[in-house]
Amino acid sequence: MKKTVIMLTALLAISLSACSQSNKKENNEMKKTLVAYFSASGVTRGVAKQLAEVTGADLHEIKPAQPYTDADLDWRDKQSRSSIEMQDKNSRPAITDKLQNMQDYDVVYVGFPIWWYTCPTIINTFMEAYDFQGKTVIPFATSGGCSIKKANADLKAAYPQLNWKEGKLQNRVSKDELKKWVEDNR
């Protein structure tokens, strides 16, 4: 009887140890991360590069097939390209340089400038170009004076089946601030 109890105890200890090692491995495996961004003026690009560095992520620029000119970006002109796109909720500006390996990523940070209190419609083009099922998607934005709140709500409403984490405005952010934000989103 003693031998049976000792053997069962030993087997239980070995089993628990194996499970513990397996859980440690799963928790410590790095999730493959992508930082995808659209930047009209270069500000969002700067944040995206820092974020990719902080996270060890791959970096992908969401490029419009037809680049935006300064006239296209004139928000005061109701006939400018950006004004027209933002007035049309079905606008989907074409993008180039499509990723061939989106299936490889577990976490995708999506960056953009705030236009008309939300994300530019080219972000919808990007979101609809790939399968984000099973991925964690985290928006980040830059803005001269608006919050990211409406963009977060609009993205969640447009793509409710996705696993969204709350996005954050990242104006004039330091690498240490980005590191803290990344840690808070894990």
Rosetta silent file (secondary structure, phi, psi, omega in degrees, C-alpha in Angstrom):
SEQUENCE: MKKTVIMLTALLAISLSACSQSNKKENNEMKKTLVAYFSASGVTRGVAKQLAEVTGADLHEIKPAQPYTDADLDWRDKQSRSSIEMQDKNSRPAITDKLQNMQDYDVVYVGFPIWWYTCPTIINTFMEAYDFQGKTVIPFATSGGCSIKKANADLKAAYPQLNWKEGKLQNRVSKDELKKWVEDNR
SCORE:     score description
SCORE:     0.000 S_00000001
   1 L     0.000  -43.710  179.278    0.000    0.000    0.000 S_00000001
   2 H   -61.008  -41.289 -178.965    2.818    2.428    0.889 S_00000001
   3 H   -62.773  -39.479 -179.614    4.547    1.693   -2.435 S_00000001
   4 H   -64.872  -44.330  179.442    1.333    2.441   -4.340 S_00000001
   5 H   -63.759  -42.653 -179.984    0.850    5.781   -2.529 S_00000001
   6 H   -64.093  -44.307  179.605    4.499    6.736   -3.134 S_00000001
   7 H   -64.055  -42.196  179.531    4.245    5.818   -6.826 S_00000001
   8 H   -65.303  -39.882  177.720    0.986    7.748   -7.246 S_00000001
   9 H   -62.650  -44.094  179.461    2.473   10.761   -5.464 S_00000001
  10 H   -63.362  -44.326  179.066    5.549   10.645   -7.716 S_00000001
  11 H   -62.961  -41.178  178.209    3.396   10.358  -10.858 S_00000001
  12 H   -62.884  -43.231  179.453    1.243   13.278   -9.719 S_00000001
  13 H   -62.431  -42.895  178.948    4.337   15.403   -9.058 S_00000001
  14 H   -64.324  -42.970  179.974    5.772   14.590  -12.477 S_00000001
  15 H   -62.927  -45.445  179.267    2.433   15.376  -14.168 S_00000001
  16 H   -63.642  -39.651  178.322    2.079   18.703  -12.372 S_00000001
  17 H   -63.751  -42.639  179.354    5.648   19.631  -13.220 S_00000001
  18 H   -63.960  -42.857  178.342    5.090   18.836  -16.895 S_00000001
  19 H   -63.571  -41.372  179.178    1.894   20.909  -16.979 S_00000001
  20 H   -61.756  -43.914  179.216    3.660   23.783  -15.280 S_00000001
  21 H   -64.648  -39.765  179.407    6.479   23.692  -17.832 S_00000001
  22 H   -63.332  -44.444  179.210    3.968   23.564  -20.690 S_00000001
  23 H   -63.817  -40.920  178.676    2.078   26.598  -19.319 S_00000001
  24 H   -60.534  -42.691 -179.415    5.318   28.513  -18.855 S_00000001
  25 H   -62.568  -46.007 -179.658    6.258   27.804  -22.449 S_00000001
  26 H   -62.367  -41.613 -178.375    2.862   28.948  -23.753 S_00000001
  27 H   -71.053  -30.643 -175.929    2.948   32.141  -21.683 S_00000001
  28 H   -89.868  -15.620  179.025    6.533   32.971  -22.634 S_00000001
  29 L   -62.719  133.273  179.795    6.229   32.349  -26.353 S_00000001
  30 L   -74.091  131.781  174.160    6.380   35.652  -28.136 S_00000001
  31 L   -80.411  136.385  179.856    3.284   36.501  -30.065 S_00000001
  32 L   -73.106  127.130 -171.639    4.124   37.656  -33.572 S_00000001
  33 E  -121.163  143.310  176.587    3.272   41.342  -33.778 S_00000001
  34 E  -124.809  137.039  169.245    2.673   43.769  -36.628 S_00000001
  35 E  -110.865  108.930  178.007    2.545   47.545  -36.518 S_00000001
  36 E  -108.589  136.779 -175.840    0.560   48.709  -39.570 S_00000001
  37 E  -147.309  151.944  168.346    0.088   52.412  -40.085 S_00000001
  38 L  -115.703  131.642  179.773   -1.176   55.067  -42.451 S_00000001
  39 L  -137.339  119.638 -179.607    0.579   58.419  -42.226 S_00000001
  40 L   -85.201  -34.268 -175.029   -0.308   61.404  -44.390 S_00000001
  41 L  -116.579   -7.413 -179.748    2.261   63.846  -42.995 S_00000001
  42 L   105.839  -15.197 -178.195    4.831   61.607  -41.292 S_00000001
  43 H   -66.629  -49.895  179.816    3.735   62.110  -37.686 S_00000001
  44 H   -64.203  -35.193  177.546    2.009   58.735  -37.341 S_00000001
  45 H   -57.163  -43.942  179.814    4.959   57.099  -39.148 S_00000001
  46 H   -60.506  -43.848  178.421    7.313   58.315  -36.404 S_00000001
  47 H   -66.166  -42.546 -179.085    5.146   56.816  -33.656 S_00000001
  48 H   -61.003  -42.198  179.047    4.715   53.569  -35.616 S_00000001
  49 H   -62.857  -43.417  177.351    8.483   53.170  -36.000 S_00000001
  50 H   -63.326  -43.037 -179.251    9.001   53.697  -32.260 S_00000001
  51 H   -63.624  -41.641  177.976    6.192   51.272  -31.430 S_00000001
  52 H   -62.730  -39.173  178.304    7.658   48.606  -33.738 S_00000001
  53 H   -65.320  -45.019 -178.710   11.027   49.056  -32.048 S_00000001
  54 H   -64.453  -38.319 -175.420    9.534   48.810  -28.555 S_00000001
  55 H   -93.215  -12.093 -174.558    7.500   45.693  -29.374 S_00000001
  56 L    72.164   24.284 -175.071    9.978   43.990  -31.691 S_00000001
  57 L   -85.722  161.421  168.381    7.186   44.020  -34.282 S_00000001
  58 E   -77.152  153.199 -177.225    7.291   44.015  -38.038 S_00000001
  59 E  -116.851  133.599  178.931    6.405   47.363  -39.596 S_00000001
  60 E  -137.934  124.466  176.648    4.003   47.832  -42.523 S_00000001
  61 E   -88.331  130.097  174.366    2.954   51.096  -44.103 S_00000001
  62 L   -84.142  103.372 -173.800   -0.622   51.267  -45.374 S_00000001
  63 E  -102.711  129.644  174.749    0.050   53.063  -48.654 S_00000001
  64 E   -70.323  141.331  177.472   -2.665   54.612  -50.781 S_00000001
  65 L   -60.524  -36.412  174.847   -2.538   53.517  -54.423 S_00000001
  66 L  -111.323  105.690 -178.180   -2.896   57.201  -55.273 S_00000001
  67 L   -56.672  148.175  178.507   -0.698   59.192  -52.853 S_00000001
  68 L   -80.804  135.499  174.211   -2.298   62.163  -51.139 S_00000001
  69 L   -94.635  171.376  175.914   -1.134   65.619  -52.175 S_00000001
  70 L   -60.057  -39.240  178.542   -1.214   68.681  -49.937 S_00000001
  71 L   -64.749  -37.311  178.255   -4.336   69.812  -51.803 S_00000001
  72 L   -62.374  -30.465 -174.547   -5.941   66.394  -51.173 S_00000001
  73 L   -93.901    3.310 -178.023   -5.369   66.831  -47.446 S_00000001
  74 L   -74.298   96.023 -176.265   -6.801   70.363  -47.164 S_00000001
  75 L   -67.402  -17.233  178.499   -9.592   69.756  -44.658 S_00000001
  76 L   -78.440  -18.263  179.853  -10.840   73.346  -45.082 S_00000001
  77 L   -94.634  111.115 -177.273  -11.686   72.615  -48.749 S_00000001
  78 L   -65.494  -13.106  179.129  -14.971   70.684  -48.903 S_00000001
  79 L  -102.240    4.198  178.200  -13.988   69.472  -52.384 S_00000001
  80 L   -69.809  155.457 -177.910  -10.577   68.096  -51.357 S_00000001
  81 H   -55.544  -46.349 -178.283  -10.062   64.375  -51.767 S_00000001
  82 H   -65.671  -37.980  178.478   -9.864   63.725  -48.015 S_00000001
  83 H   -63.445  -44.042  179.784  -13.017   65.767  -47.347 S_00000001
  84 H   -65.142  -44.711  178.983  -14.954   63.857  -49.995 S_00000001
  85 H   -60.460  -43.353 -176.036  -13.685   60.472  -48.750 S_00000001
  86 H   -72.699  -22.207  176.296  -14.569   61.248  -45.150 S_00000001
  87 H   -78.586  -20.529 -177.565  -18.099   62.372  -46.091 S_00000001
  88 L  -105.016  104.442 -177.458  -18.730   59.032  -47.831 S_00000001
  89 L   -62.913  -17.039  178.133  -18.915   56.200  -45.254 S_00000001
  90 L   -94.604    1.308  179.871  -18.541   53.677  -48.101 S_00000001
  91 L   -63.976  132.577  178.384  -15.312   55.223  -49.378 S_00000001
  92 L  -138.529   82.523  179.535  -12.503   52.679  -49.581 S_00000001
  93 L   -57.812  136.032 -178.644   -9.358   54.251  -51.078 S_00000001
  94 L   -65.178  146.250  177.376   -7.259   51.603  -52.802 S_00000001
  95 E  -119.266  157.558  177.031   -4.043   50.473  -51.104 S_00000001
  96 E  -114.781  178.116  175.771   -0.807   49.047  -52.470 S_00000001
  97 L    54.640   52.536 -179.919    1.842   46.706  -51.052 S_00000001
  98 L   -66.113  137.076  177.210   -0.589   44.176  -49.644 S_00000001
  99 L   -67.442  138.605  178.092    0.879   41.882  -46.983 S_00000001
 100 L   -97.187   -9.212 -173.002    1.229   38.272  -48.037 S_00000001
 101 L  -126.669   32.923 -179.425    1.641   36.895  -44.504 S_00000001
 102 H   -56.318  -31.068 -179.022   -1.101   38.476  -42.350 S_00000001
 103 H   -62.441  -17.620 -178.021   -1.984   34.990  -41.105 S_00000001
 104 H   -77.912  -15.729 -172.342    1.376   34.916  -39.269 S_00000001
 105 L   -96.365  141.410  177.255    0.470   37.719  -36.844 S_00000001
 106 L   -99.783  -34.057 -177.798   -1.253   37.366  -33.482 S_00000001
 107 E  -126.406  131.355  178.724   -1.314   41.054  -32.519 S_00000001
 108 E  -128.161  115.648  170.469   -1.828   43.937  -34.952 S_00000001
 109 E   -86.918  131.834 -179.571   -1.397   47.571  -33.943 S_00000001
 110 E  -119.842  116.272 -176.079   -3.186   49.819  -36.452 S_00000001
 111 E  -111.817  148.686 -177.355   -2.055   53.451  -36.535 S_00000001
 112 E  -165.859  158.794  169.743   -3.521   56.486  -38.251 S_00000001
 113 E   -80.230  152.783  175.244   -4.026   60.240  -37.964 S_00000001
 114 L   -81.085  124.894  175.299   -7.430   61.365  -36.741 S_00000001
 115 E  -120.824  127.414  177.449   -9.479   62.828  -39.594 S_00000001
 116 L    50.391   44.746  174.927  -12.886   64.340  -38.862 S_00000001
 117 L    72.662    6.028 -177.830  -12.795   62.858  -35.334 S_00000001
 118 E  -145.789 -168.071  178.972  -12.243   59.283  -36.539 S_00000001
 119 L   -84.946  148.739  176.658   -9.900   57.130  -38.610 S_00000001
 120 L   -60.594  151.658 -177.216   -9.392   57.836  -42.319 S_00000001
 121 H   -63.966  -19.303  176.807  -11.451   55.617  -44.627 S_00000001
 122 H   -64.285  -23.031  175.920   -8.244   53.998  -45.908 S_00000001
 123 H   -68.051  -36.393  174.799   -8.135   52.188  -42.546 S_00000001
 124 H   -63.636  -39.301  176.425  -11.420   50.493  -43.484 S_00000001
 125 H   -57.435  -47.042  179.882   -9.788   49.416  -46.744 S_00000001
 126 H   -62.656  -46.579 -177.917   -6.966   47.858  -44.727 S_00000001
 127 H   -62.731  -33.040 -177.628   -9.315   46.185  -42.228 S_00000001
 128 H   -87.709   -7.359 -178.837  -11.383   44.673  -45.037 S_00000001
 129 H   -85.679  -11.987 -174.018   -8.353   43.452  -47.006 S_00000001
 130 L  -135.851  165.225  174.750   -7.370   40.809  -44.425 S_00000001
 131 L   -96.461  113.441 -179.114   -8.785   38.204  -42.066 S_00000001
 132 L  -100.409    6.785  179.863   -8.338   39.444  -38.493 S_00000001
 133 L   -59.124  133.433  178.430  -10.194   36.552  -36.832 S_00000001
 134 L    82.193   -0.985  179.770   -8.253   35.272  -33.802 S_00000001
 135 L  -102.497  155.241  170.942   -5.989   38.317  -33.717 S_00000001
 136 E   -96.412  127.591 -177.713   -5.820   41.084  -31.148 S_00000001
 137 E  -116.225  127.909 -175.560   -6.186   44.475  -32.832 S_00000001
 138 E  -128.741  110.076  178.454   -5.015   47.630  -31.051 S_00000001
 139 E   -78.176  152.792  168.847   -5.512   51.056  -32.626 S_00000001
 140 E  -145.373  152.487 -174.607   -3.281   54.044  -32.011 S_00000001
 141 E  -146.240  164.997  171.289   -3.536   57.527  -33.465 S_00000001
 142 E  -124.430  151.941 -178.608   -2.028   60.956  -33.703 S_00000001
 143 L  -161.623  148.845  176.095   -4.008   64.180  -33.796 S_00000001
 144 L   -80.656  -11.228 -179.269   -3.602   67.910  -33.620 S_00000001
 145 L  -176.085    1.998 -178.816   -6.533   68.279  -31.262 S_00000001
 146 L  -109.012  161.022  175.469   -8.974   65.381  -31.250 S_00000001
 147 L   -90.438  175.503  178.024   -9.221   62.272  -29.092 S_00000001
 148 L   -96.789   -0.838 -173.683   -9.272   58.678  -30.358 S_00000001
 149 H   -54.182  -49.659 -178.780  -12.553   57.905  -28.603 S_00000001
 150 H   -67.009  -38.691  178.438  -14.810   58.145  -31.694 S_00000001
 151 H   -61.937  -44.088  176.556  -12.306   56.200  -33.842 S_00000001
 152 H   -57.057  -48.794 -178.280  -12.264   53.391  -31.243 S_00000001
 153 H   -64.492  -42.317 -179.199  -16.067   53.274  -31.202 S_00000001
 154 H   -64.355  -42.815  179.863  -16.354   53.439  -34.995 S_00000001
 155 H   -65.148  -43.710  178.994  -13.855   50.598  -35.529 S_00000001
 156 H   -63.884  -37.967  179.422  -15.537   48.384  -32.930 S_00000001
 157 H   -70.359  -38.118 -178.287  -18.956   49.072  -34.482 S_00000001
 158 H   -73.435  -31.943 -176.314  -17.732   48.397  -38.031 S_00000001
 159 L  -132.945   64.925 -173.042  -15.890   45.187  -37.106 S_00000001
 160 L   -68.024  -18.996 -178.197  -17.608   43.882  -33.938 S_00000001
 161 L   -77.694   -8.351 -176.606  -16.429   40.298  -34.431 S_00000001
 162 L   -89.831  157.308  178.293  -12.787   41.270  -33.842 S_00000001
 163 E   -88.370   90.358 -178.490  -10.862   41.219  -30.577 S_00000001
 164 E   -90.230  139.081  165.907  -10.260   44.956  -30.060 S_00000001
 165 L  -105.396  154.553 -177.725   -8.195   46.458  -27.284 S_00000001
 166 L   -63.980  127.540  178.947   -8.788   50.083  -26.407 S_00000001
 167 L   -80.497  167.237 -177.529   -6.724   52.373  -28.621 S_00000001
 168 E  -141.321  143.584  172.410   -4.784   55.369  -27.449 S_00000001
 169 E   -73.099  131.402 -174.215   -3.750   58.737  -28.828 S_00000001
 170 L  -123.279   56.198  177.448    0.053   58.745  -29.054 S_00000001
 171 L   -80.054  134.912  175.705    1.066   62.375  -29.585 S_00000001
 172 L    43.331   50.155 -175.591    4.651   63.272  -28.674 S_00000001
 173 L   -94.784  143.463  177.276    5.053   59.979  -26.842 S_00000001
 174 L   -89.507  164.290  177.344    8.367   58.689  -25.475 S_00000001
 175 H   -61.663  -37.773  178.584    9.620   55.134  -25.867 S_00000001
 176 H   -63.632  -39.357  177.983    9.124   54.601  -22.130 S_00000001
 177 H   -66.712  -39.233  176.597    5.480   55.707  -22.416 S_00000001
 178 H   -63.906  -42.625  178.874    4.999   53.350  -25.371 S_00000001
 179 H   -58.306  -45.205 -179.991    6.573   50.477  -23.405 S_00000001
 180 H   -62.414  -43.807  179.756    4.164   51.075  -20.521 S_00000001
 181 H   -62.217  -43.305  178.758    1.179   51.193  -22.874 S_00000001
 182 H   -61.278  -46.146  179.528    2.278   47.952  -24.574 S_00000001
 183 H   -61.237  -40.865  179.607    2.684   46.235  -21.186 S_00000001
 184 H   -65.348  -23.642 -178.421   -0.767   47.446  -20.094 S_00000001
 185 L   -93.790    3.261  179.993   -2.288   45.890  -23.269 S_00000001
 186 L   -85.339    0.000    0.000   -0.821   42.416  -22.759 S_00000001
